[in-house]
């Protein structure tokens, strides 16, 4: 699957803290004047800046996608942190297995985000600050649940209280159902339903999203420039079955069909167009992204066999 590039979608967006957030650095320096918990930093344009690591963002997005799938699509997600309940453990998948075999025996989530023997197709960039970002120190303690006294602390935390962080997420060789699930997860981020970083139960981590732009591209001419085709549709019935996109060929988690791996018609005024490089592109401005997302939701509902909405 990763040897070819059939389609790709890239979403640019901005993360905006709605309160204090903290993504802790892995190590704390020896400077006693610095907080016990420092915000992670990196070098950019010749200076150290706070940022949100791409792997951390991807982990949060994956966790929320798993939560959605387990809620409405029983059996469509494994438990990756428990070996015996993961796709690798339950299906006894190994690195030397054929790629089609591994893919077809992996669950909906692992087919998107990968596992220890299957590369994921979702990529998330580090989120770097735009303009001024304000940080402050806060004190905290850990309370003993039995005696109600201070068990640990006080300790200091460095939190970001305002600013904007620009990033992008890319998914390659996607199905329309996968786009629909990703749309639901990012919608929840936009609505402030998903926290980021440390101390979410302490009131930290509240963020929202602002859409930037969406670019969808294909390396082959589309059958219909007014619709989005998923990778199962582009592969064809037989190869789609080999990769586990349909219930044929003994697939463990068959969840779609070639016929259903196509979006509803794109909103008015939007269509795929050939660019100067011989590819076909759909460029969507920020204020119309959710219109495109909604055309993918029927395929998502069909994939998990829902009768109602999400």
Secondary structure, 3 states (H helix, E strand, C coil): CCCCCCEEEEEEEEEEECCCECCECCCCCCCCCCCCECECEEEECCEEEEEECHHHHHHHHHHHHHHHHHHHCCCCCCCCCCHHHCHHHHCCCCCCCCHHHHHHCCCHHHHHHCECCECCCEEECCEEEEEEEEEEEEEEEEECCCCCCEEEEEEEEEEEEEEEEEEEEEEECCCHHHHHHHHHHHHHHHCCCCECCCCHHHCCCEEEEEEEEEEEEECCCCCCCCCCECHHHHHCHHHHHHCCCCCCCCCCCCCCCCCCCECCCCCCCCCCEECCCCCEEEEEEHHHHHHHHHHHHHHHHHHCCCCCCC
